[in-house]
Structure formats: C-alpha cells, structure tokens
C-alpha cells in the first residue's frame, strides 16, 4: 500500500467520522423530543481491486422495533380514550352523589327522594300544619332540581363531546395529510438514493400524535409510502393519489380532508344513527361514506362514544325514572309532578320515543312540581268527596303514595307502573340496563349505581392503561430512545478515531516532505 492510498483512506475516514459526529449531535439535540427515534449511520468496508480501500458511509437508519412501536401506538389510543372518558365523566361524578351508605353523600337522587318520602311521612302526623305541607313541596322541589342538574350535566358534557369530535377530526386530518406530505418527500429522496432518516423521524412524531386521537395502524411500503387504517381495517388516505385523485386537488397538509363532519347544537331528541342518512347528529364521512363507527379508540373514539352512547343512555335512564315517579304518584292519587309542558301530569302518547309530553324523551329536563300544589300547599291533604264537598287535613292520599307509590310489591311496580327499560331514546335503541320492576328508591339507586359503574370503569381504565403505557414507553425508549451517556461515549470514541486518522495524515505529510527534500 503506497502513501497516496494511505492518505486517501485516512481522509475518507475523517469524512465518515464527521458524518457520524453529525448524527450523534442530532441524537443529543433531540433527546427530549417526543417520539424521536435514535438514528445510527452504517459504515461499510471499501474494497478496490481486492485491496482494502478504507471505509465508506451506508444509509442512516432508525433504531426501531416495529412490534414494540405498534404496541405503543395502540396503547396511546387506549390511554387517551380512557383519559378523555374519565375527564368528561368527572363533571357527572361531582353532581351525582353516591348510593354507598358510608359515602357521606346527602345529595344523590336516592337521598333527595328519601327526603321527600320522610317529609310525606311527617305530613301524615301533622296534616293541617302549613310548615309540614311546605316541607313536602320544598323536598319535592329539591328532588326535581337534582334531576334537572343531572339532565343539564348530561347535556353539557354531551355537547362538549360533540364539539370535541369536530375539532379532533380537524387534528386527525392534519396528521393524516402531514404524513402524506412527508411520505411524498421520503419517496422522492429514496428514489434519488438520498438519506431519509430525518424525514422518517419527523413522520414518526406525527404518527405518535395521530395515535392519541384514534386507534390506527401503520404500514410502510418499500418505496417509503405510508398506509394508515383504523382498527376495523378502514383505510384512511393520507394523500389524494391514494384514492385515485390528483394530488393537486388538495393542498397538504389539510385540516378539512379526508374526513368530513360538521358541528351541531344537540338536544335530548337528537340521536346518531348510521342507518339514517338524515341523522340529526352529524356523521363523520370519508368520500361521502359514513365511517363514524369505524373511528374507535383515542380521544376521537371516546368523544364519539360519549356523544352517541354514554350520555344518551344516561339521559334515557333519567327520563324513564322521571316518568315512573310522575306516573306512580299520579296513580296513587297525588299528581305532584308534571311534564312542565302544559303542566300535564300524564304522558299523552303511547310512543315513549317522542319528546315530552307526547313521549318521555327529555322529560327529566322539564319535570316540575305541580303549580297547583305550590300555589296552595294545603291541597296535599285536601280531598274532594263524591258529593262534591272537600275534606281538609285528610292523609288518605298521602298514605296511599307512601304505601303504593313508594311500594315494591308486584302490583305496585308491574304493568303500567313498571319503569320503561327498553326501546328508549329518540330512536328506540337504548335501554336502562336494569329492571323496571323496582320501588322508586331502588330504581334511583340502580340508576346512580349503573352510572357510577360507568364512571368507575373509566377511572380504572385510566389507571391500568397508564401503567401499561408507561411500561411500553420504557421498553421503546430502551430500544429507540436517545441515551445521552451512550452518545457521549460515542463522541469520545469518534474523537479518538479522528485523532488517529489525523495523525496518519500528518505522518504521510511528513513522509512526503521528507521525500521531496531528498529529491531536491
């Protein structure tokens, strides 16, 4: 090997070391960047004419374990979904109270109904006292106010979820199309044989963000393109050309393509239905096709569930309960509660899926204490005899309410007095999830317990999914993350190698100078 070859090898080594320095510096600079994957640069032995010619640079690669990364994306979606659910349901938990005997709660639905029952019992002892009569109406009003608070909370949180769906769809679109734009650059540079590691790392960061909004999986082609699909296999395009359109038809990234939805002000009588193209709750469409049910997991999937399932079911449970209270009191001879629409103490229609007073949809928001009793509390203990005369301080009706209205015998909770449990909601697709053949206090407890279980499941999901996510993040970091200490150790090694190659160049230069001096 001659001096020129030695100089060439050493000079080439310096170039390779400089490139390795750049990769190491980039790793250290991005050590705290979310989703950044450590980069490594391959070095290959160079041979010319069967003789070693030093070293040359290979492709810059990402230190990534695809299986671990895919698991992390799925867990991102699960954790984000539970967190979104829990955060939304926290507002309900704050006003719902508890049916637990040792909870200390005094404001739950069961508590307020029990307070009304106690006031009615007291009234039977002092039927002529105005204070006892007013106490019943005060407790009835507090009971109705609790129902209104619950109904208002459902409506507020459902609307918030609906608004979040619209904003998250925009974020999903931005992520999808940003992936598409980056993939386009990656394919171009791959075709030219240029390094694409930095672009791929940037794309990984967008993929991580998308996975918190939606449960999706990713698959990359050999040319560098990226395919995205939902958990049920629905493909989400990242560029127009992936669905046979001209890329020029959209400016990427875009917040309005490929998914389309719209905002709406919701009411209890509005429901989402995939079977109904004119559904009152806006669907999420892809190329004109409704794919709402395919968008699961992540914050988007959670908000869709809250909007279309969780809060509508809770609303139907409360509407059913409100109807049952009104119905049983009226059947016992005390029409204390009315629909609030025309002050009717009965539901006028047989189709319970219609808005009150024709049905029971939204009844809990309008339930009220009868104006007749609030204006004249003495009516509580006044009865009209068959001959048209009235009798005051009569407790017979109150006694009937206490024995039959609050009763739990089969004839007191069955038939027309049973709480509706199925075919509820504006589209008839909801059910309460518990028996309607229960006494009023048991019904209120079942309602609170059922909804409390939903809240508890979300909270438990946050805890468990966060623990798994932390474990996966640690494992991914071990494989793909930047360890600054390791990078510093590489820097020392590269520095030593650089010094060694520089000394070779210096030695060759000295030898050349000596050779030139000898010739002269």
C-alpha positions as CSV (number, residue, x, y, z in Angstrom):
1,X,0.0,0.0,0.0
2,X,1.5,3.3,-1.0
3,X,1.4,6.7,0.7
4,X,-1.3,8.1,-1.6
5,X,-3.6,5.2,-0.7
6,X,-2.9,5.7,3.0
7,X,-3.7,9.4,2.6
8,X,-6.9,8.6,0.7
9,X,-8.0,6.1,3.3
10,X,-7.4,8.4,6.2
11,X,-9.1,11.3,4.5
12,X,-12.1,9.2,3.8
13,X,-12.2,8.0,7.4
14,X,-12.3,11.7,8.5
15,X,-15.3,12.3,6.3
16,X,-17.1,9.3,7.7
17,X,-16.3,10.3,11.3
18,X,-17.6,13.8,10.6
19,X,-20.9,12.3,9.3
20,X,-21.1,10.2,12.5
21,X,-20.5,13.2,14.6
22,X,-23.4,15.0,12.8
23,X,-25.8,12.0,13.6
24,X,-24.6,11.9,17.2
25,X,-25.1,15.6,17.6
26,X,-28.6,15.3,16.1
27,X,-29.5,12.5,18.5
28,X,-28.3,14.5,21.5
29,X,-30.2,17.6,20.3
30,X,-33.4,15.6,20.1
31,X,-33.0,13.6,23.2
32,X,-36.1,15.3,24.7
33,X,-38.1,15.4,21.5
34,X,-41.3,13.4,21.9
35,X,-41.4,10.4,19.6
36,X,-37.9,10.9,18.3
37,X,-36.1,7.7,17.4
38,X,-32.4,7.3,17.7
39,X,-30.5,7.4,14.4
40,X,-27.5,5.4,13.5
41,X,-25.3,5.6,10.4
42,X,-23.9,2.4,8.9
43,X,-20.2,2.2,7.9
44,X,-19.1,-0.2,5.2
45,X,-15.7,-1.5,4.3
46,X,-14.5,-0.3,1.0
47,X,-12.5,-2.6,-1.3
48,X,-10.9,-1.7,-4.6
49,X,-9.2,-4.3,-6.8
50,X,-9.3,-6.8,-3.9
51,X,-7.5,-4.5,-1.7
52,X,-8.9,-2.6,1.3
53,X,-9.6,1.0,0.5
54,X,-10.9,2.2,3.8
55,X,-14.4,2.9,4.9
56,X,-17.5,4.4,3.3
57,X,-20.9,5.6,4.6
58,X,-24.0,3.5,4.4
59,X,-27.6,4.6,5.0
60,X,-28.7,6.4,8.1
61,X,-31.1,4.1,9.9
62,X,-33.6,4.4,12.7
63,X,-33.2,2.2,15.8
64,X,-36.8,0.9,15.9
65,X,-38.6,-2.2,16.9
66,X,-41.8,-2.3,14.7
67,X,-43.7,-4.6,17.0
68,X,-43.0,-2.5,20.1
69,X,-43.8,0.7,18.2
70,X,-47.1,-0.7,17.0
71,X,-48.0,-1.8,20.6
72,X,-47.1,1.7,21.8
73,X,-49.5,3.3,19.2
74,X,-52.3,1.0,20.3
75,X,-51.7,1.8,23.9
76,X,-51.5,5.5,23.2
77,X,-55.1,5.2,21.8
78,X,-56.3,3.2,24.8
79,X,-54.9,5.5,27.4
80,X,-56.1,8.6,25.6
81,X,-59.6,7.1,25.3
82,X,-59.9,6.3,29.0
83,X,-58.5,9.7,29.9
84,X,-61.0,11.5,27.7
85,X,-63.8,9.4,29.2
86,X,-62.7,10.0,32.7
87,X,-62.3,13.7,32.3
88,X,-65.7,14.1,30.9
89,X,-67.5,11.9,33.4
90,X,-65.8,13.7,36.3
91,X,-68.3,16.5,35.9
92,X,-71.1,14.0,36.4
93,X,-69.4,12.4,39.4
94,X,-69.2,15.8,41.0
95,X,-73.0,16.2,41.0
96,X,-74.2,12.7,41.1
97,X,-73.5,11.8,44.8
98,X,-73.2,8.2,45.9
99,X,-75.6,5.4,47.0
100,X,-72.9,4.0,49.3
101,X,-74.0,4.1,53.0
102,X,-70.6,5.3,54.1
103,X,-70.0,7.8,51.4
104,X,-71.3,10.8,53.4
105,X,-73.4,11.9,50.4
106,X,-76.7,13.7,51.1
107,X,-77.4,15.0,47.6
108,X,-77.8,11.9,45.5
109,X,-81.0,11.1,43.7
110,X,-81.8,8.5,46.3
111,X,-81.1,10.9,49.1
112,X,-83.4,13.5,47.7
113,X,-86.2,11.1,47.0
114,X,-85.8,9.7,50.6
115,X,-86.0,13.2,51.9
116,X,-89.3,13.6,50.1
117,X,-90.6,10.4,51.5
118,X,-89.6,11.5,55.0
119,X,-91.5,14.8,54.5
120,X,-94.6,12.9,53.4
121,X,-94.4,10.7,56.5
122,X,-94.1,13.7,58.7
123,X,-97.1,15.2,57.0
124,X,-99.3,12.3,57.9
125,X,-98.7,13.2,61.6
126,X,-99.4,16.9,61.2
127,X,-101.6,17.2,58.1
128,X,-103.0,20.6,59.0
129,X,-99.7,22.3,59.6
130,X,-98.6,24.7,56.9
131,X,-95.0,24.0,57.8
132,X,-95.4,20.3,57.1
133,X,-97.1,21.0,53.8
134,X,-94.4,23.4,52.7
135,X,-91.7,20.9,53.7
136,X,-93.2,18.4,51.3
137,X,-93.1,20.9,48.4
138,X,-89.6,22.1,49.3
139,X,-88.3,18.5,49.3
140,X,-90.2,17.8,46.0
141,X,-88.6,20.9,44.5
142,X,-85.1,19.8,45.7
143,X,-85.7,16.4,44.2
144,X,-86.7,17.9,40.9
145,X,-83.7,20.3,41.0
146,X,-81.4,17.3,41.4
147,X,-83.0,15.7,38.3
148,X,-82.5,18.9,36.4
149,X,-78.9,19.2,37.5
150,X,-78.2,15.6,36.2
151,X,-80.0,16.3,33.0
152,X,-78.2,19.5,32.5
153,X,-74.8,17.8,33.1
154,X,-75.6,15.1,30.6
155,X,-76.5,17.8,28.0
156,X,-73.5,20.0,28.7
157,X,-71.0,17.1,28.6
158,X,-72.5,15.6,25.5
159,X,-72.4,18.9,23.7
160,X,-68.7,19.3,24.8
161,X,-68.0,15.8,23.4
162,X,-69.8,16.8,20.1
163,X,-67.7,19.9,19.8
164,X,-64.5,18.0,20.6
165,X,-65.4,15.5,17.8
166,X,-65.4,18.3,15.3
167,X,-62.1,19.8,16.5
168,X,-60.4,16.4,16.7
169,X,-61.5,15.4,13.2
170,X,-59.6,18.5,12.1
171,X,-56.5,17.4,14.0
172,X,-56.8,13.9,12.6
173,X,-57.0,15.3,9.1
174,X,-53.9,17.5,9.7
175,X,-51.9,14.5,11.0
176,X,-53.0,12.2,8.1
177,X,-52.2,14.7,5.4
178,X,-48.9,15.7,7.1
179,X,-48.0,12.0,7.0
180,X,-48.9,12.1,3.3
181,X,-46.8,15.1,2.6
182,X,-43.8,13.7,4.4
183,X,-44.2,10.3,2.7
184,X,-44.2,12.1,-0.7
185,X,-40.8,13.6,0.2
186,X,-39.5,10.3,1.5
187,X,-40.4,8.5,-1.7
188,X,-38.7,11.2,-3.7
189,X,-35.4,11.1,-1.8
190,X,-35.4,7.3,-1.7
191,X,-35.8,7.3,-5.4
192,X,-32.7,9.5,-5.6
193,X,-30.8,7.3,-3.2
194,X,-30.6,10.1,-0.6
195,X,-30.9,9.9,3.2
196,X,-34.5,9.9,4.5
197,X,-33.9,9.2,8.2
198,X,-34.7,12.7,9.4
199,X,-38.0,12.8,7.4
200,X,-38.9,9.4,8.7
201,X,-38.3,10.5,12.2
202,X,-40.5,13.5,11.7
203,X,-43.2,11.2,10.3
204,X,-42.9,9.0,13.4
205,X,-43.7,12.0,15.6
206,X,-46.9,12.8,13.6
207,X,-47.8,9.1,13.8
208,X,-47.5,9.2,17.6
209,X,-49.7,12.3,17.8
210,X,-52.3,10.6,15.5
211,X,-52.4,7.5,17.7
212,X,-53.5,9.5,20.7
213,X,-56.6,10.7,18.7
214,X,-57.5,7.5,17.1
215,X,-56.8,3.7,17.2
216,X,-54.9,3.3,13.9
217,X,-52.2,1.0,12.5
218,X,-49.4,1.9,10.0
219,X,-47.8,0.0,7.2
220,X,-44.9,1.4,5.1
221,X,-44.2,0.3,1.5
222,X,-40.7,-0.4,0.3
223,X,-40.7,2.9,-1.6
224,X,-41.3,4.8,1.7
225,X,-45.0,5.4,1.4
226,X,-47.2,5.1,4.5
227,X,-50.6,3.4,4.7
228,X,-53.0,4.1,7.6
229,X,-56.0,2.1,8.6
230,X,-58.4,2.0,11.5
231,X,-58.9,-0.9,13.9
232,X,-61.6,-2.4,11.7
233,X,-59.4,-2.2,8.6
234,X,-60.9,1.0,7.1
235,X,-58.2,2.7,5.1
236,X,-57.6,6.4,5.8
237,X,-55.9,8.1,2.8
238,X,-53.0,10.5,3.5
239,X,-52.9,11.9,0.0
240,X,-55.4,12.2,-2.8
241,X,-53.4,9.9,-5.1
242,X,-54.0,7.0,-2.6
243,X,-57.7,7.2,-3.5
244,X,-57.2,7.7,-7.2
245,X,-57.3,11.5,-7.2
246,X,-54.9,14.1,-8.3
247,X,-52.6,15.4,-5.5
248,X,-53.2,18.9,-6.8
249,X,-56.8,18.6,-5.8
250,X,-55.8,19.2,-2.2
251,X,-53.2,21.4,-0.5
252,X,-51.4,19.4,2.0
253,X,-51.4,19.3,4.9
254,X,-55.1,20.0,5.3
255,X,-57.5,20.1,8.2
256,X,-60.6,19.6,6.1
257,X,-59.6,16.4,4.2
258,X,-60.1,13.4,4.0
259,X,-62.6,13.2,6.9
260,X,-65.7,15.5,6.9
261,X,-68.1,16.3,9.6
262,X,-70.0,19.4,10.9
263,X,-70.9,20.9,14.2
264,X,-74.4,20.9,15.7
265,X,-76.2,22.1,18.8
266,X,-77.6,18.9,20.3
267,X,-80.8,18.2,22.2
268,X,-82.1,15.1,24.0
269,X,-84.3,14.3,21.0
270,X,-81.3,14.1,18.6
271,X,-79.5,10.8,18.1
272,X,-76.9,9.5,15.7
273,X,-77.9,6.5,13.5
274,X,-75.7,5.1,10.7
275,X,-78.8,3.6,9.1
276,X,-80.4,7.0,8.8
277,X,-78.7,9.2,6.2
278,X,-80.6,12.2,7.6
279,X,-79.5,11.6,11.2
280,X,-79.8,14.7,13.3
281,X,-76.3,14.2,14.8
282,X,-73.7,14.8,12.1
283,X,-71.8,11.7,10.9
284,X,-68.1,11.6,10.0
285,X,-67.7,10.7,6.4
286,X,-64.9,9.6,4.0
287,X,-65.6,10.2,0.4
288,X,-69.3,10.6,1.2
289,X,-69.4,7.3,3.1
290,X,-70.3,7.3,6.9
291,X,-67.4,5.8,8.8
292,X,-68.2,7.1,12.2
293,X,-68.5,3.6,13.7
294,X,-65.0,2.7,12.4
295,X,-63.4,5.5,14.3
296,X,-62.7,4.0,17.7
297,X,-60.1,4.5,20.4
298,X,-58.2,7.6,21.2
299,X,-59.8,10.9,22.1
300,X,-61.9,10.9,19.0
301,X,-63.4,7.4,19.6
302,X,-64.1,8.3,23.2
303,X,-65.9,11.6,22.3
304,X,-67.9,9.8,19.7
305,X,-68.9,7.2,22.4
306,X,-69.8,9.9,24.9
307,X,-71.8,11.8,22.3
308,X,-73.7,8.9,20.8
309,X,-73.9,6.2,23.5
310,X,-72.8,7.1,27.1
311,X,-74.7,10.3,27.7
312,X,-77.8,9.4,25.6
313,X,-78.2,6.3,27.6
314,X,-77.8,8.2,30.9
315,X,-80.4,10.6,29.6
316,X,-82.9,7.8,28.8
317,X,-82.3,6.3,32.3
318,X,-83.2,9.6,33.9
319,X,-86.2,10.2,31.6
320,X,-87.5,6.7,32.4
321,X,-87.1,7.3,36.1
322,X,-88.8,10.8,35.9
323,X,-91.7,9.3,34.0
324,X,-92.0,6.5,36.6
325,X,-92.1,8.9,39.5
326,X,-94.7,11.1,37.9
327,X,-96.7,8.0,36.9
328,X,-96.7,6.3,40.3
329,X,-97.5,9.5,42.2
330,X,-100.4,10.2,39.8
331,X,-101.7,6.6,40.0
332,X,-101.7,6.9,43.8
333,X,-103.9,10.0,43.5
334,X,-101.3,12.7,44.0
335,X,-100.3,14.3,40.7
336,X,-97.5,16.2,42.4
337,X,-95.2,16.1,39.3
338,X,-95.9,17.4,35.8
339,X,-94.2,17.3,32.5
340,X,-93.5,21.0,32.5
341,X,-95.0,21.3,29.0
342,X,-98.6,22.3,29.6
343,X,-98.3,21.2,33.2
344,X,-99.6,17.8,32.3
345,X,-99.3,15.1,35.0
346,X,-99.6,12.3,32.4
347,X,-97.8,11.4,29.1
348,X,-100.3,12.0,26.4
349,X,-99.0,9.4,23.8
350,X,-98.1,5.8,23.9
351,X,-94.9,6.2,21.9
352,X,-92.3,6.9,24.6
353,X,-89.6,7.7,22.0
354,X,-91.2,11.1,21.3
355,X,-90.4,14.3,23.2
356,X,-92.4,15.1,26.3
357,X,-95.4,15.3,26.8
358,X,-96.2,13.0,23.8
359,X,-93.3,10.7,25.0
360,X,-90.6,10.8,27.6
361,X,-87.6,11.9,25.7
362,X,-86.2,14.9,27.5
363,X,-88.8,14.7,30.3
364,X,-86.2,14.9,33.0
365,X,-85.2,18.4,31.9
366,X,-88.8,19.7,32.0
367,X,-90.1,17.8,35.0
368,X,-91.6,20.1,37.6
369,X,-93.6,20.3,40.8
370,X,-97.3,21.0,40.0
371,X,-98.0,24.7,40.1
372,X,-101.4,23.9,41.8
373,X,-99.7,22.5,44.8
374,X,-97.0,25.1,45.1
375,X,-99.7,27.8,44.9
376,X,-101.9,26.1,47.5
377,X,-99.9,23.6,49.7
378,X,-103.0,22.6,51.6
379,X,-104.2,20.7,48.5
380,X,-101.8,18.0,49.6
381,X,-104.2,17.0,52.4
382,X,-107.4,18.0,50.8
383,X,-109.7,15.5,49.0
384,X,-112.9,16.0,47.1
385,X,-115.7,13.7,48.1
386,X,-118.1,12.0,45.7
387,X,-120.8,14.5,46.6
388,X,-118.5,17.4,45.6
389,X,-117.6,18.6,49.0
390,X,-114.0,18.8,50.2
391,X,-112.3,17.5,53.3
392,X,-109.1,19.1,54.6
393,X,-106.4,17.6,56.8
394,X,-107.0,14.2,55.1
395,X,-104.0,11.9,54.9
396,X,-105.5,9.1,52.9
397,X,-103.9,10.1,49.6
398,X,-100.5,10.7,51.3
399,X,-100.8,7.2,52.9
400,X,-101.5,5.7,49.5
401,X,-98.5,7.4,48.0
402,X,-96.3,6.1,50.8
403,X,-97.6,2.6,50.6
404,X,-98.3,2.1,46.9
405,X,-96.3,4.9,45.2
406,X,-93.1,4.0,47.1
407,X,-94.1,0.3,47.3
408,X,-92.3,-2.6,45.8
409,X,-95.0,-5.3,45.6
410,X,-95.6,-6.8,42.2
411,X,-98.9,-5.0,41.6
412,X,-97.2,-1.7,42.6
413,X,-94.2,-1.9,40.3
414,X,-95.5,-4.0,37.4
415,X,-97.7,-3.5,34.4
416,X,-98.2,0.2,33.5
417,X,-96.4,1.2,36.7
418,X,-93.2,-0.5,35.7
419,X,-90.3,1.8,34.7
420,X,-89.7,1.6,30.9
421,X,-86.5,-0.2,30.3
422,X,-86.2,-0.9,26.6
423,X,-86.9,0.8,23.3
424,X,-85.9,4.2,24.8
425,X,-84.3,7.3,23.4
426,X,-85.3,9.2,20.2
427,X,-84.6,6.2,18.0
428,X,-85.7,3.5,20.4
429,X,-82.3,1.9,20.5
430,X,-81.5,2.5,24.2
431,X,-82.2,0.5,27.4
432,X,-81.7,1.3,31.1
433,X,-79.7,-1.8,31.8
434,X,-81.6,-2.7,35.0
435,X,-85.1,-4.0,36.0
436,X,-88.0,-1.6,35.9
437,X,-90.0,-3.7,38.4
438,X,-88.5,-2.0,41.5
439,X,-89.6,0.5,44.0
440,X,-88.8,4.2,43.5
441,X,-85.9,4.2,45.9
442,X,-84.5,1.1,44.4
443,X,-84.8,2.5,40.9
444,X,-83.0,5.7,41.9
445,X,-80.2,3.6,43.5
446,X,-80.0,1.4,40.4
447,X,-79.7,4.5,38.1
448,X,-76.9,6.0,40.3
449,X,-75.1,2.7,40.6
450,X,-75.3,2.0,36.9
451,X,-73.9,5.4,36.0
452,X,-71.4,5.2,38.8
453,X,-70.1,1.9,37.4
454,X,-69.5,3.6,34.1
455,X,-67.5,6.4,35.8
456,X,-65.6,3.8,37.9
457,X,-64.7,1.8,34.8
458,X,-63.3,4.9,33.1
459,X,-61.2,5.8,36.1
460,X,-59.9,2.2,36.4
461,X,-59.1,2.2,32.7
462,X,-57.0,5.3,33.2
463,X,-55.0,3.7,35.9
464,X,-54.4,0.4,34.2
465,X,-53.8,1.8,30.7
466,X,-51.4,4.5,32.0
467,X,-49.4,1.8,33.8
468,X,-49.1,-0.3,30.6
469,X,-48.3,2.8,28.6
470,X,-45.5,3.7,30.9
471,X,-44.1,0.2,30.7
472,X,-44.2,0.3,26.9
473,X,-42.7,3.7,26.7
474,X,-39.8,2.5,28.8
475,X,-39.3,-0.5,26.6
476,X,-39.5,1.6,23.4
477,X,-37.0,4.1,25.0
478,X,-34.6,1.3,25.7
479,X,-34.6,0.3,22.0
480,X,-35.3,3.6,20.2
481,X,-34.7,6.4,22.6
482,X,-31.6,8.5,22.9
483,X,-29.3,7.7,25.8
484,X,-27.2,10.8,26.2
485,X,-24.4,8.9,28.1
486,X,-24.1,6.4,25.3
487,X,-24.0,9.2,22.8
488,X,-21.2,11.0,24.8
489,X,-19.3,7.7,24.9
490,X,-19.6,7.5,21.1
491,X,-18.3,11.1,20.9
492,X,-15.2,10.1,22.8
493,X,-14.6,7.1,20.6
494,X,-15.1,9.2,17.4
495,X,-12.8,11.9,18.8
496,X,-10.1,9.2,19.3
497,X,-10.6,7.8,15.8
498,X,-10.5,11.3,14.4
499,X,-7.2,12.0,16.2
500,X,-5.7,8.7,15.0
501,X,-6.7,9.4,11.4
502,X,-5.4,12.9,11.6
503,X,-2.0,11.6,12.8
504,X,-1.9,9.2,9.9
505,X,-2.4,12.2,7.5
506,X,0.2,14.2,9.4
507,X,2.7,11.3,9.2
508,X,2.0,10.8,5.5
509,X,2.6,14.6,5.0
510,X,5.9,14.4,6.9
511,X,7.0,11.4,4.8
512,X,6.0,13.3,1.6
513,X,8.0,16.3,2.8
514,X,11.0,14.1,3.5
515,X,10.7,12.5,0.1
516,X,10.5,15.9,-1.6
517,X,13.5,17.0,0.4
518,X,15.6,14.0,-0.6
519,X,14.7,14.6,-4.3
520,X,15.8,18.2,-4.1
